[in-house]
């Protein structure tokens, strides 16, 4: 939409994510942008499809992994020709990031900083100034084709071990000392702000690191991501219980109960080599 003087009006932005804290983070960063005048939010893909088709926002921050209708489902149902410019927000690993880069669609890899957010927003500004062209439609279509099976599924790909192998101890600074926590003692890991809480029996030291980085340190045959903010030692899983809305809860040996995200179910099944 353009004003009568030929200049573009303020941006109407839609933020789509099933986690309230993630939506709040994006909205907080958007509040600093003087050209963003209207920010709306959706907590699910189904609602996002309706809002996009009805209100036609200028830009969409779209989470990739959501229950029921994920980010790719939103793109598929709206259609590339009607989809506004998209900045994907993703917790995918480096393989998925390369897929986004190959299709020239910007992404924000969680957790992201202010500078990376501004880079993505600036890229969207340049795209808007140039206008919606055929190349953008082709990139959106290519991304959908990629997701339909023309590339390996990132979540089920076991990456090659890093040089030197996976670590056996994690060094954590605590009370002026450095605790060397054996990896085999880890029960589960939890993202909390800019830290990761390492749950190991009665101990819960906090490591100033991202969960993505900790996940790369650990052997994927022993640890699995059950939620974007939770990494679990498979040996500690006692059972899986059905949850509401056909979901699942991971129950550990010490009775800790952790939600299994629908988007992570396939990864857990692949690691256990069983379906449930």
MOPE-V554675 format. One record per helix or strand of 2 or more residues. SS is the DSSP state (helix for helix, strand for strand). FROM is the first residue (numbers start at 1). TO is the last residue. Records with the same first field share a line. If there is no record, write none. Layout:
# MOPE-V554675
SS->FROM-TO  FROM-TO
This chain:
# MOPE-V554675
strand->11-16  36-42  59-63  85-90  107-109  169-174  177-182  188-192  195-200  203-207  223-227  230-233  237-242  248-252  257-260
helix->20-30  45-55  71-78  94-102  114-130  134-150  154-156  183-185  211-217  234-236  244-246  262-272
